[in-house]
Amino acid sequence: MLPGPPVRAETIRVTIEKLVFSPAEISAVVGDVIEWQNKDVMAHTATAKDGFDVVIPPGKTATLTVTKAGVFDYYCRFHPNMKARLQVR
């Protein structure tokens, strides 16, 4: 059996504005890229226990390539009330 065409990774964008991740729930597949755009004037993080820890400077973007399946509840280490969920299949 011949392999099918290569699957293209998608970029899934999350906006951070007024201390909120939007959308708060996203779905991805292994290989996709998550891009956080920070529109606030302060730094944030996207931090998942046993998962990832991405720092997003104010007015900048940061990315993460998804490497494993699972459900990752993440938050900002600087503002723990900021919460979101990434589901990866």
Residue pairs with C-beta under 8 A, 6 or more apart in sequence:
7 29
7 31
9 31
9 32
9 33
9 65
10 28
10 29
10 32
10 33
11 32
11 33
11 34
11 35
11 63
12 26
12 28
12 32
12 33
12 34
12 35
13 35
13 36
13 37
14 21
14 22
14 23
14 26
14 34
14 35
14 36
14 37
14 46
14 84
15 21
15 22
15 36
15 37
15 39
16 22
16 36
16 37
16 38
16 39
16 40
16 44
16 56
16 82
17 39
17 40
18 40
19 40
19 76
19 79
19 81
19 82
20 82
21 36
21 46
21 82
21 83
21 84
23 84
24 83
24 84
24 85
25 84
25 85
25 87
26 34
26 84
26 85
26 86
26 87
27 86
27 87
27 88
27 89
28 34
28 66
28 86
28 87
28 88
28 89
29 66
29 88
29 89
30 66
30 67
30 68
30 69
30 88
30 89
31 65
31 66
32 65
32 66
32 88
33 63
33 64
33 65
33 66
34 46
34 63
34 64
34 66
34 86
35 61
35 62
35 63
36 44
36 46
36 54
36 56
36 61
36 62
36 63
37 56
37 60
37 61
38 44
38 56
38 57
38 58
38 59
38 60
38 61
38 62
39 59
40 58
41 58
41 59
42 58
42 78
43 55
43 56
43 57
43 58
43 78
44 55
44 56
44 76
44 78
44 79
44 82
45 53
45 54
45 55
45 56
45 75
45 76
45 77
45 78
46 52
46 53
46 54
46 56
46 62
46 64
46 74
46 76
46 84
47 53
47 54
47 74
47 75
47 76
47 77
48 72
48 73
48 74
48 86
49 73
51 70
51 72
51 74
52 64
52 72
52 74
53 77
54 62
54 63
54 64
55 62
56 62
66 86
66 88
68 88
69 88
69 89
70 88
71 85
71 86
71 87
71 88
72 85
72 86
72 87
72 88
73 83
73 84
73 85
74 83
74 84
74 85
74 86
75 82
75 83
75 84
76 82
